[in-house]
Structures are given as C-alpha cells and as structure tokens.
Amino acid sequence: QVRLVESGGGLVQAGGSLRLSCAASGFIFRLTTIGWYRQAPGKQRELVARIGSSGSTLYADSVQGRFTISRDNAKNTVNLQMNTLNSEDTAVYYCNSAPFGNGVTYWGQGTQVTVSS
C-alpha cells in the first residue's frame, strides 16, 4: 500500500523558516521522483519543487533560492527546507509521487503552512 505522509507545517512569521518532511512507503522509493506541490485558497495546485531518483532538482521560480528539496533514500523521506517565507507561501503543501508504470500517482494528505505578516 502506497503511503505519503507529510509533516512539519505550521504557523511562522514572515522571514522565518520551516522544514517539511514527506515519509514514503509501499513502493521503490529510491527509483521514484518525488514532488512538493502547494495549493492556496482559491488557487490551483502548483509545483513547488521536485527531486528525481538521481537527485536532480527542479524549483518553481517563486521559490528558487529560498527553498531546498532533498531526499534520504535510507529513510524513504523527502524534505523541503523553506527559508525567507512570505505570505504568498501560505498554502497546503502536498507530497506527490511521479506516476508509476500503471500511470497512477499518489498524494499525501497535505500539511498547512501559514505565514503571518
């Protein structure tokens, strides 16, 4: 059974930092691209950052230089270090697995990040 469980969200003041974690199970984690997405109220879900099996990374322009995605294949976790947060970063953050061979992709339940100004 595939599971993705996010943690680490919370309330932080503008300029502060948070570290999100995604714990994965039920699939071959080290071979799977994992992404962090976010959805703010009234907005579409958007990609924040993604990390491939080789460790290659991709960031949205809005977080480039402020966020860092990393993975620990020994612990089946992907982390998102978020620095210099601002109010536009307020959203529910979701962990996502790239589609498997059957085309199915999985999502975690999300973790709320709220940045107060």
C-alpha positions in Angstrom: 0.0 0.0 0.0 1.5 3.3 -1.1 1.6 6.0 1.5 2.9 9.5 1.6 2.7 11.3 4.9 3.6 15.0 5.2 4.7 16.7 8.4 6.3 19.9 9.6 3.8 22.5 8.7 2.7 25.3 11.0 2.5 29.0 11.6 5.5 31.1 11.1 6.2 34.8 10.8 7.3 36.3 7.5 11.0 35.9 7.1 11.1 32.7 9.0 11.8 29.1 8.1 10.0 25.7 8.1 11.1 22.3 7.2 8.6 19.9 5.7 9.1 16.2 5.5 7.4 13.5 3.4 7.6 9.9 4.6 7.0 7.4 1.9 6.3 3.7 2.0 4.9 0.9 -0.2 7.0 1.5 -3.3 10.6 1.6 -4.5 11.3 5.0 -3.2 14.9 5.4 -4.5 13.7 5.0 -8.1 10.8 7.5 -7.8 10.7 11.2 -8.5 9.0 13.0 -5.6 7.5 16.4 -5.8 6.2 19.0 -3.4 3.1 20.9 -4.5 1.0 23.6 -2.8 -2.5 24.9 -3.1 -3.5 28.3 -1.7 -7.2 29.1 -1.1 -8.9 29.9 -4.4 -5.9 28.9 -6.5 -4.8 25.9 -8.5 -2.4 23.4 -7.1 1.1 24.2 -8.3 4.5 22.5 -8.3 6.9 23.9 -5.7 9.9 21.6 -6.2 10.7 18.1 -7.4 13.6 15.7 -6.9 14.5 12.8 -9.2 15.9 9.5 -8.4 19.4 10.8 -9.3 19.0 13.8 -7.0 18.3 16.2 -9.8 16.1 19.1 -8.7 13.6 21.5 -10.2 12.1 24.5 -8.5 9.3 26.9 -9.2 10.6 30.4 -10.0 8.8 31.8 -7.0 10.8 29.6 -4.5 14.2 29.4 -6.3 16.9 30.4 -3.9 14.7 30.2 -0.9 13.6 26.5 -0.8 15.7 23.4 -0.9 14.4 19.9 -1.6 16.4 16.9 -0.6 15.9 13.2 -0.2 17.2 10.5 2.1 16.8 7.1 0.4 17.8 5.2 3.5 14.9 6.7 5.4 12.5 7.0 2.4 11.9 10.7 3.1 12.0 13.9 1.1 12.4 17.2 2.9 11.6 20.7 1.8 13.6 23.4 3.7 11.8 26.7 3.3 13.6 29.9 4.2 12.6 33.5 4.0 9.0 32.7 3.9 6.4 35.3 2.9 2.6 35.5 2.9 2.4 34.2 -0.6 3.9 30.9 0.6 0.8 30.3 2.7 -0.9 27.1 1.4 -1.5 23.5 2.0 1.6 21.6 0.9 1.3 18.2 -0.6 3.9 15.4 -1.3 3.4 13.6 -4.6 5.0 10.6 -6.3 5.6 10.6 -10.0 3.3 8.2 -11.9 4.2 4.6 -11.7 4.3 2.3 -14.7 0.5 1.9 -14.5 0.1 5.7 -14.7 -1.1 6.1 -11.1 0.3 8.9 -9.0 -0.2 9.3 -5.3 -0.7 12.2 -3.0 -0.2 12.8 0.7 -2.9 14.3 2.9 -1.2 17.7 3.0 0.2 19.9 5.7 -0.8 23.5 6.3 1.8 26.3 6.1 0.7 29.7 7.3 3.0 32.7 7.1 1.9 35.7 9.1 3.0 39.2 8.0 
